[in-house]
């Protein structure tokens, strides 16, 4: 157990514990705990106090946290909803976002932003489901048509940006050319199709269903173990096929949601959320703060300008298409949907890391992207809650 001989992990888990408590004590500020976690990571990391560094155990737990965050986001996807008119509306909005992203990416590149216009466009396309879904849950809006619209729109953005990042940019040596990336992505899609059918058939088979029900609430926790197997298999499959592992985690969650029809009855999702949001995901956000290069952000005034530019870019690319929601949901819900769609943190963090690895971004631009994502998480959900046209649930007075 020598890997736990230092205090780094102790400090990180203490920060993860303190973040939601702090949010709970300051309900008027309406800060999501992930923003506090990332901000605290910056404070305790090398950029400021220097209490914690990213050693091997923390890097491993952070990677698992990122995979679990995307896995849980995939579990929120109701594939049957993709046939609804709400999904078609979300699809039209995402197509509009893609067009706007291309224009904004070109504009930012013309203004001198580091990174190709296509890379910048892909980064601005995403929505952080891991931030938006808890807010919708706390507001009892997940099951409504509007809540499903925002979730489908966010899912399309998260999945679409992951696919585009994998297709157009990769850290793998084997995916150096666009042609190879296309072939690998098609191979991954075929593998997902075959594996998805196999998972659905096996998961619903009488013998496994009986075993899952019999051992679900024992020390075996069989459903949870099976879910972890699905997650690890898809992440490994994605990595071996030269696809970003985070895409494999997201797909694993979506397929498992479709296969497990007894999720609500068995509290299966709650158990997985306990592992993710209770342990691994907070470590990812705190570690992202530790990794954050504050010196690169504050070293030049231009970096702060780029933070504002990227934040405005998120609003243009993701919030502006919500104008399409007005005929069906009204002006205020459309505005709420727009600012929630523009909330993006996990993908800019990941994209900044990948962008610097493949030489698309320098440290200054990467830090500016992460800072813009952090500000979007701090500001946009608070704006959404201030604009909400529905009444807050009686038992929920804050978002943590």
MODA-V82229 format. One record per pair of residues at least 24 apart in sequence whose ideal C-beta (glycine too) atoms are under 10 Angstrom apart, sorted by the first residue. I is the first residue (numbers start at 1). J is the second residue. If there is no record, write none. Layout:
BEGIN
i & j
I & J
I & J
END
This chain:
BEGIN
i & j
3 & 55
3 & 56
3 & 57
3 & 58
3 & 60
4 & 57
6 & 52
6 & 53
6 & 55
6 & 57
7 & 51
7 & 52
8 & 44
8 & 51
8 & 52
8 & 53
8 & 54
8 & 55
8 & 57
8 & 58
8 & 287
8 & 290
9 & 52
9 & 55
9 & 57
9 & 58
9 & 61
9 & 283
10 & 52
11 & 40
11 & 41
11 & 44
11 & 49
11 & 51
11 & 52
11 & 58
11 & 286
11 & 290
12 & 37
12 & 40
12 & 41
12 & 44
12 & 51
12 & 52
12 & 54
12 & 57
12 & 58
12 & 61
12 & 62
12 & 282
12 & 283
12 & 286
12 & 287
12 & 289
12 & 290
13 & 61
13 & 279
13 & 282
13 & 283
13 & 286
14 & 40
14 & 44
14 & 286
15 & 39
15 & 40
15 & 41
15 & 43
15 & 44
15 & 51
15 & 52
15 & 282
15 & 283
15 & 285
15 & 286
15 & 289
15 & 290
16 & 40
16 & 41
16 & 65
16 & 277
16 & 278
16 & 279
16 & 280
16 & 281
16 & 282
16 & 283
16 & 284
16 & 285
16 & 286
17 & 282
19 & 282
19 & 285
19 & 286
19 & 400
20 & 277
20 & 282
20 & 400
21 & 400
22 & 400
23 & 398
23 & 399
23 & 400
24 & 397
24 & 398
24 & 400
25 & 398
26 & 398
27 & 397
27 & 398
27 & 399
27 & 400
28 & 398
29 & 378
29 & 382
29 & 398
30 & 135
30 & 378
30 & 381
30 & 382
30 & 383
30 & 384
30 & 385
30 & 386
30 & 398
30 & 399
30 & 400
31 & 377
31 & 378
31 & 381
31 & 382
31 & 398
31 & 399
31 & 400
32 & 128
32 & 130
32 & 131
32 & 132
32 & 134
32 & 135
32 & 285
32 & 343
32 & 345
32 & 377
32 & 378
32 & 380
32 & 381
32 & 382
32 & 399
32 & 400
33 & 131
33 & 134
33 & 277
33 & 282
33 & 285
33 & 399
33 & 400
34 & 69
34 & 128
34 & 130
34 & 131
34 & 134
34 & 277
34 & 281
34 & 282
34 & 284
34 & 285
34 & 286
34 & 288
34 & 345
34 & 346
34 & 374
34 & 377
34 & 378
34 & 400
35 & 131
35 & 285
35 & 289
35 & 345
35 & 373
35 & 374
35 & 375
35 & 376
35 & 377
35 & 378
35 & 379
35 & 381
36 & 282
36 & 285
36 & 286
36 & 289
36 & 377
36 & 378
36 & 400
37 & 281
37 & 282
37 & 283
37 & 284
37 & 285
37 & 286
37 & 287
37 & 288
37 & 289
38 & 282
38 & 284
38 & 285
38 & 286
38 & 287
38 & 288
38 & 289
38 & 290
38 & 291
38 & 292
38 & 345
38 & 346
38 & 349
38 & 370
38 & 371
38 & 373
38 & 374
38 & 377
38 & 378
39 & 285
39 & 286
39 & 289
39 & 292
39 & 374
39 & 377
39 & 378
40 & 285
40 & 286
40 & 289
40 & 290
41 & 282
41 & 283
41 & 284
41 & 285
41 & 286
41 & 287
41 & 288
41 & 289
41 & 290
41 & 291
41 & 292
42 & 286
42 & 288
42 & 289
42 & 290
42 & 291
42 & 292
42 & 293
42 & 294
42 & 297
42 & 370
42 & 371
42 & 374
43 & 289
43 & 290
43 & 294
44 & 286
44 & 289
44 & 290
45 & 286
45 & 287
45 & 288
45 & 289
45 & 290
45 & 291
45 & 292
45 & 293
45 & 294
46 & 290
46 & 291
46 & 292
46 & 293
46 & 294
46 & 295
47 & 289
47 & 290
47 & 291
47 & 292
47 & 293
47 & 294
47 & 295
47 & 296
47 & 297
47 & 298
47 & 367
48 & 289
48 & 292
48 & 294
48 & 295
51 & 290
52 & 286
52 & 287
52 & 289
52 & 290
53 & 290
53 & 291
54 & 287
54 & 288
54 & 290
54 & 291
57 & 283
58 & 283
58 & 284
58 & 286
58 & 287
58 & 290
58 & 291
59 & 287
59 & 291
60 & 283
61 & 279
61 & 280
61 & 283
61 & 284
61 & 286
61 & 287
62 & 280
62 & 281
62 & 283
62 & 284
62 & 285
62 & 286
62 & 287
62 & 288
62 & 290
62 & 291
63 & 235
63 & 245
63 & 246
63 & 280
63 & 283
63 & 284
63 & 287
64 & 231
64 & 232
64 & 235
64 & 249
64 & 275
64 & 276
64 & 279
64 & 280
64 & 281
64 & 283
64 & 284
65 & 276
65 & 277
65 & 279
65 & 280
65 & 281
65 & 282
65 & 283
65 & 284
65 & 285
65 & 286
65 & 287
65 & 288
65 & 346
66 & 130
66 & 245
66 & 246
66 & 249
66 & 280
66 & 281
66 & 283
66 & 284
66 & 285
66 & 287
66 & 288
66 & 346
66 & 349
66 & 350
66 & 353
67 & 231
67 & 232
67 & 234
67 & 235
67 & 245
67 & 246
67 & 248
67 & 249
67 & 250
67 & 252
67 & 253
67 & 276
67 & 280
67 & 281
67 & 284
68 & 130
68 & 228
68 & 231
68 & 249
68 & 253
68 & 272
68 & 273
68 & 275
68 & 276
68 & 277
68 & 279
68 & 280
68 & 281
68 & 283
68 & 284
69 & 128
69 & 129
69 & 130
69 & 131
69 & 246
69 & 249
69 & 250
69 & 253
69 & 276
69 & 277
69 & 280
69 & 281
69 & 282
69 & 284
69 & 285
69 & 346
69 & 350
70 & 129
70 & 130
70 & 158
70 & 159
70 & 162
70 & 231
70 & 235
70 & 244
70 & 245
70 & 246
70 & 247
70 & 248
70 & 249
70 & 250
70 & 251
70 & 252
70 & 253
70 & 254
70 & 276
70 & 281
70 & 346
70 & 347
70 & 350
71 & 227
71 & 228
71 & 230
71 & 231
71 & 234
71 & 235
71 & 246
71 & 248
71 & 249
71 & 250
71 & 251
71 & 252
71 & 253
71 & 254
71 & 256
71 & 272
71 & 275
71 & 276
71 & 280
71 & 281
72 & 129
72 & 130
72 & 133
72 & 231
72 & 249
72 & 250
72 & 253
72 & 269
72 & 272
72 & 273
72 & 275
72 & 276
72 & 277
72 & 280
72 & 281
73 & 127
73 & 128
73 & 129
73 & 130
73 & 131
73 & 132
73 & 133
73 & 151
73 & 154
73 & 155
73 & 158
73 & 159
73 & 246
73 & 249
73 & 250
73 & 253
73 & 254
73 & 276
73 & 346
74 & 129
74 & 155
74 & 158
74 & 159
74 & 231
74 & 234
74 & 247
74 & 248
74 & 249
74 & 250
74 & 251
74 & 252
74 & 253
74 & 254
74 & 255
74 & 256
74 & 257
74 & 258
75 & 133
75 & 227
75 & 250
75 & 252
75 & 253
75 & 254
75 & 255
75 & 256
75 & 257
75 & 260
75 & 263
75 & 268
75 & 269
75 & 272
75 & 273
75 & 276
76 & 129
76 & 130
76 & 132
76 & 133
76 & 136
76 & 137
76 & 142
76 & 151
76 & 154
76 & 155
76 & 253
76 & 254
76 & 257
76 & 269
77 & 129
77 & 151
77 & 152
77 & 154
77 & 155
77 & 156
77 & 158
77 & 159
77 & 250
77 & 251
77 & 253
77 & 254
77 & 255
77 & 257
77 & 258
78 & 142
78 & 143
78 & 148
78 & 151
78 & 152
78 & 155
78 & 254
78 & 257
78 & 258
79 & 155
79 & 254
79 & 255
79 & 257
79 & 258
80 & 257
80 & 258
81 & 145
81 & 148
81 & 149
81 & 151
81 & 152
81 & 155
82 & 152
82 & 155
82 & 156
84 & 145
84 & 148
84 & 149
84 & 152
85 & 145
85 & 149
85 & 328
86 & 145
86 & 146
86 & 147
86 & 148
86 & 149
86 & 150
86 & 151
86 & 152
86 & 153
86 & 325
86 & 328
86 & 329
87 & 148
87 & 149
87 & 152
87 & 153
87 & 155
87 & 156
88 & 152
89 & 145
89 & 149
89 & 152
89 & 153
89 & 324
89 & 325
89 & 327
89 & 328
89 & 329
90 & 148
90 & 149
90 & 150
90 & 151
90 & 152
90 & 153
90 & 154
90 & 155
90 & 156
90 & 157
90 & 321
90 & 324
90 & 325
90 & 337
90 & 341
91 & 152
91 & 153
91 & 156
92 & 153
92 & 321
92 & 324
92 & 325
93 & 149
93 & 152
93 & 153
93 & 156
93 & 157
93 & 318
93 & 320
93 & 321
93 & 322
93 & 323
93 & 324
93 & 325
93 & 337
93 & 338
93 & 341
94 & 125
94 & 127
94 & 152
94 & 153
94 & 154
94 & 155
94 & 156
94 & 157
94 & 159
94 & 160
94 & 161
94 & 318
94 & 321
94 & 341
95 & 156
95 & 160
95 & 321
95 & 324
96 & 317
96 & 318
96 & 320
96 & 321
96 & 322
96 & 323
96 & 324
97 & 121
97 & 124
97 & 125
97 & 126
97 & 127
97 & 153
97 & 156
97 & 157
97 & 160
97 & 161
97 & 316
97 & 317
97 & 318
97 & 319
97 & 320
97 & 321
97 & 322
97 & 341
97 & 342
98 & 122
98 & 125
98 & 157
98 & 160
98 & 161
98 & 164
98 & 317
98 & 321
99 & 317
99 & 321
100 & 124
100 & 125
100 & 313
100 & 316
100 & 317
100 & 318
100 & 319
100 & 320
100 & 321
101 & 125
101 & 126
101 & 161
101 & 164
101 & 313
101 & 314
101 & 316
101 & 317
101 & 318
102 & 317
103 & 316
103 & 317
104 & 309
104 & 310
104 & 312
104 & 313
104 & 314
104 & 315
104 & 316
104 & 317
105 & 313
105 & 317
107 & 309
107 & 313
107 & 316
108 & 306
108 & 309
108 & 310
108 & 312
108 & 313
108 & 365
111 & 305
111 & 306
111 & 309
112 & 302
112 & 305
112 & 306
113 & 302
113 & 305
113 & 306
113 & 309
113 & 310
113 & 313
113 & 361
113 & 365
113 & 368
113 & 369
114 & 306
114 & 355
114 & 356
114 & 360
114 & 361
114 & 362
114 & 363
114 & 364
114 & 365
114 & 366
114 & 368
114 & 369
115 & 351
115 & 352
115 & 355
115 & 356
115 & 359
115 & 360
115 & 361
115 & 362
115 & 365
115 & 366
115 & 369
116 & 168
116 & 169
116 & 355
116 & 360
116 & 361
118 & 164
118 & 168
118 & 169
118 & 360
119 & 164
119 & 165
119 & 168
119 & 169
119 & 351
119 & 354
119 & 355
119 & 358
119 & 360
119 & 361
120 & 309
120 & 310
120 & 313
120 & 351
120 & 355
120 & 360
120 & 361
120 & 365
120 & 369
121 & 161
121 & 164
121 & 168
121 & 313
121 & 317
122 & 160
122 & 161
122 & 162
122 & 163
122 & 164
122 & 165
122 & 167
122 & 168
122 & 169
122 & 347
122 & 351
122 & 355
123 & 161
123 & 164
123 & 165
123 & 310
123 & 313
123 & 314
123 & 317
123 & 344
123 & 347
123 & 348
123 & 350
123 & 351
123 & 352
123 & 354
123 & 355
123 & 360
123 & 361
123 & 369
123 & 372
123 & 373
124 & 157
124 & 161
124 & 310
124 & 313
124 & 314
124 & 315
124 & 316
124 & 317
124 & 318
124 & 342
124 & 344
124 & 347
124 & 348
124 & 351
124 & 369
124 & 372
125 & 156
125 & 157
125 & 158
125 & 160
125 & 161
125 & 162
125 & 164
125 & 165
125 & 314
125 & 317
125 & 318
125 & 344
125 & 347
125 & 351
126 & 154
126 & 157
126 & 158
126 & 159
126 & 160
126 & 161
126 & 162
126 & 164
126 & 165
126 & 314
126 & 317
126 & 318
126 & 341
126 & 342
126 & 343
126 & 344
126 & 345
126 & 346
126 & 347
126 & 348
126 & 350
126 & 351
126 & 373
127 & 151
127 & 153
127 & 154
127 & 155
127 & 156
127 & 157
127 & 158
127 & 160
127 & 161
127 & 314
127 & 318
127 & 340
127 & 341
127 & 342
127 & 343
127 & 344
127 & 345
127 & 346
127 & 347
127 & 376
128 & 154
128 & 157
128 & 158
128 & 340
128 & 341
128 & 342
128 & 343
128 & 344
128 & 345
128 & 346
128 & 347
128 & 348
128 & 349
128 & 373
128 & 376
128 & 377
128 & 380
128 & 381
129 & 154
129 & 155
129 & 157
129 & 158
129 & 159
129 & 250
129 & 343
129 & 344
129 & 346
129 & 347
130 & 154
130 & 158
130 & 276
130 & 277
130 & 281
130 & 284
130 & 285
130 & 343
130 & 345
130 & 346
130 & 347
130 & 377
131 & 285
131 & 340
131 & 343
131 & 344
131 & 345
131 & 346
131 & 373
131 & 376
131 & 377
131 & 380
131 & 381
131 & 399
132 & 158
132 & 337
132 & 340
132 & 341
132 & 343
132 & 344
132 & 377
132 & 380
132 & 381
132 & 384
133 & 340
134 & 273
134 & 277
134 & 381
134 & 399
134 & 400
135 & 336
135 & 340
135 & 343
135 & 381
135 & 384
135 & 385
135 & 388
135 & 399
136 & 340
136 & 384
136 & 399
137 & 273
137 & 393
137 & 396
137 & 399
138 & 385
138 & 392
138 & 393
138 & 395
138 & 396
138 & 397
138 & 398
138 & 399
138 & 400
139 & 336
139 & 384
139 & 385
139 & 388
139 & 390
139 & 391
139 & 392
139 & 393
139 & 396
139 & 399
140 & 390
140 & 391
140 & 392
140 & 393
140 & 394
140 & 395
140 & 396
141 & 333
141 & 336
141 & 388
141 & 390
141 & 393
144 & 329
144 & 333
144 & 390
145 & 328
145 & 329
145 & 333
146 & 325
146 & 328
146 & 329
146 & 330
146 & 333
146 & 334
146 & 336
146 & 337
146 & 389
146 & 390
147 & 337
147 & 340
147 & 390
149 & 322
149 & 325
149 & 328
149 & 329
149 & 333
149 & 334
149 & 337
149 & 341
150 & 322
150 & 325
150 & 329
150 & 333
150 & 336
150 & 337
150 & 338
150 & 340
150 & 341
150 & 384
151 & 340
153 & 318
153 & 321
153 & 322
153 & 324
153 & 325
153 & 337
153 & 338
153 & 340
153 & 341
154 & 318
154 & 337
154 & 340
154 & 341
154 & 343
154 & 344
155 & 250
155 & 254
156 & 341
157 & 317
157 & 318
157 & 341
157 & 342
157 & 344
157 & 347
158 & 246
158 & 247
158 & 250
158 & 344
158 & 346
158 & 347
159 & 247
159 & 250
159 & 251
159 & 254
161 & 247
161 & 344
161 & 347
161 & 350
161 & 351
162 & 243
162 & 244
162 & 246
162 & 247
162 & 248
162 & 249
162 & 250
162 & 251
162 & 347
162 & 350
162 & 351
163 & 188
163 & 189
163 & 243
163 & 244
163 & 247
163 & 250
163 & 251
165 & 243
165 & 244
165 & 246
165 & 247
165 & 347
165 & 350
165 & 351
165 & 354
165 & 355
166 & 238
166 & 241
166 & 242
166 & 243
166 & 244
166 & 245
166 & 246
166 & 247
166 & 248
166 & 354
167 & 243
167 & 244
167 & 247
169 & 244
169 & 351
169 & 354
169 & 355
169 & 357
169 & 358
169 & 360
170 & 242
170 & 243
170 & 244
170 & 354
170 & 357
170 & 358
171 & 242
171 & 244
171 & 353
171 & 354
171 & 355
171 & 357
171 & 358
172 & 239
172 & 240
172 & 241
172 & 242
172 & 243
172 & 244
172 & 358
173 & 242
174 & 240
174 & 241
174 & 242
175 & 241
175 & 242
175 & 243
175 & 244
176 & 242
180 & 242
181 & 242
181 & 243
183 & 241
183 & 242
184 & 238
184 & 240
184 & 241
184 & 242
184 & 243
185 & 238
185 & 241
185 & 242
185 & 243
185 & 247
186 & 241
187 & 237
187 & 241
187 & 242
187 & 243
188 & 234
188 & 237
188 & 238
188 & 240
188 & 241
188 & 242
188 & 243
188 & 247
188 & 248
188 & 251
189 & 241
189 & 243
189 & 251
190 & 241
191 & 234
191 & 237
191 & 238
191 & 240
191 & 241
191 & 243
191 & 248
191 & 251
192 & 234
192 & 237
192 & 238
192 & 243
192 & 247
192 & 248
192 & 251
192 & 252
192 & 254
192 & 255
193 & 255
195 & 230
195 & 233
195 & 234
195 & 237
195 & 251
195 & 252
195 & 255
196 & 234
196 & 251
196 & 252
196 & 254
196 & 255
196 & 256
196 & 258
196 & 259
197 & 255
197 & 259
198 & 255
198 & 259
199 & 226
199 & 229
199 & 230
199 & 233
199 & 234
199 & 252
199 & 255
199 & 256
199 & 258
199 & 259
199 & 260
200 & 255
200 & 256
200 & 258
200 & 259
200 & 260
200 & 261
201 & 259
202 & 226
202 & 259
203 & 227
203 & 230
203 & 255
203 & 256
203 & 258
203 & 259
203 & 260
203 & 261
203 & 262
204 & 259
204 & 260
204 & 261
204 & 262
209 & 260
209 & 261
209 & 262
212 & 260
212 & 262
212 & 266
212 & 268
213 & 262
213 & 265
213 & 266
216 & 262
216 & 265
216 & 266
216 & 267
216 & 268
216 & 271
217 & 266
217 & 267
217 & 271
221 & 268
221 & 271
223 & 256
223 & 260
223 & 262
223 & 263
223 & 266
223 & 267
223 & 268
223 & 269
223 & 271
223 & 272
224 & 268
224 & 271
224 & 272
224 & 274
224 & 275
226 & 256
226 & 259
226 & 260
226 & 268
227 & 252
227 & 253
227 & 256
227 & 259
227 & 260
227 & 268
227 & 269
227 & 271
227 & 272
227 & 275
228 & 252
228 & 272
228 & 275
230 & 255
230 & 256
230 & 259
230 & 260
231 & 256
231 & 272
244 & 350
244 & 354
246 & 346
246 & 347
246 & 350
246 & 354
281 & 346
284 & 346
284 & 349
284 & 350
285 & 345
285 & 346
285 & 349
285 & 374
285 & 377
287 & 349
288 & 345
288 & 346
288 & 348
288 & 349
288 & 350
288 & 352
288 & 353
288 & 370
288 & 373
288 & 374
289 & 349
289 & 370
289 & 374
291 & 349
291 & 352
291 & 353
291 & 366
291 & 370
292 & 349
292 & 352
292 & 366
292 & 367
292 & 370
292 & 371
292 & 374
293 & 352
293 & 356
293 & 363
293 & 364
293 & 366
293 & 367
293 & 370
294 & 367
294 & 371
295 & 363
295 & 364
295 & 367
296 & 362
296 & 363
296 & 364
296 & 365
296 & 366
296 & 367
296 & 368
297 & 363
297 & 364
297 & 365
297 & 366
297 & 367
297 & 368
297 & 370
297 & 371
298 & 364
298 & 367
298 & 371
299 & 363
299 & 364
299 & 367
300 & 364
300 & 368
302 & 364
302 & 365
302 & 368
303 & 362
303 & 363
303 & 364
303 & 365
303 & 366
303 & 367
303 & 368
303 & 371
304 & 368
304 & 371
305 & 368
306 & 364
306 & 365
306 & 367
306 & 368
306 & 369
306 & 371
306 & 372
307 & 367
307 & 368
307 & 369
307 & 370
307 & 371
307 & 372
307 & 373
307 & 374
307 & 375
308 & 368
308 & 371
308 & 372
308 & 375
309 & 368
309 & 372
310 & 344
310 & 348
310 & 365
310 & 368
310 & 369
310 & 370
310 & 371
310 & 372
310 & 373
310 & 375
310 & 376
311 & 342
311 & 344
311 & 368
311 & 371
311 & 372
311 & 373
311 & 374
311 & 375
311 & 376
311 & 379
311 & 380
312 & 342
312 & 372
313 & 342
313 & 369
313 & 372
314 & 339
314 & 341
314 & 342
314 & 343
314 & 344
314 & 348
314 & 372
314 & 373
314 & 375
314 & 376
314 & 380
315 & 339
315 & 341
315 & 342
315 & 376
315 & 380
316 & 342
317 & 341
317 & 342
317 & 344
318 & 342
318 & 343
318 & 344
318 & 376
318 & 380
319 & 343
319 & 380
319 & 383
329 & 389
330 & 389
331 & 387
331 & 389
332 & 387
332 & 388
332 & 389
332 & 390
333 & 387
333 & 388
333 & 389
333 & 390
334 & 387
335 & 383
335 & 384
335 & 387
335 & 388
335 & 389
336 & 380
336 & 381
336 & 383
336 & 384
336 & 385
336 & 386
336 & 387
336 & 388
336 & 389
336 & 390
337 & 384
338 & 380
338 & 383
338 & 384
338 & 387
339 & 376
339 & 379
339 & 380
339 & 381
339 & 382
339 & 383
339 & 384
339 & 385
339 & 386
339 & 387
340 & 380
340 & 381
340 & 383
340 & 384
340 & 385
341 & 380
341 & 384
342 & 376
342 & 379
342 & 380
342 & 383
342 & 384
343 & 373
343 & 376
343 & 377
343 & 378
343 & 379
343 & 380
343 & 381
343 & 383
343 & 384
344 & 369
344 & 372
344 & 373
344 & 376
344 & 377
344 & 380
345 & 370
345 & 372
345 & 373
345 & 374
345 & 375
345 & 376
345 & 377
345 & 378
346 & 373
346 & 377
347 & 373
348 & 372
348 & 373
348 & 374
348 & 376
348 & 377
349 & 373
349 & 374
END
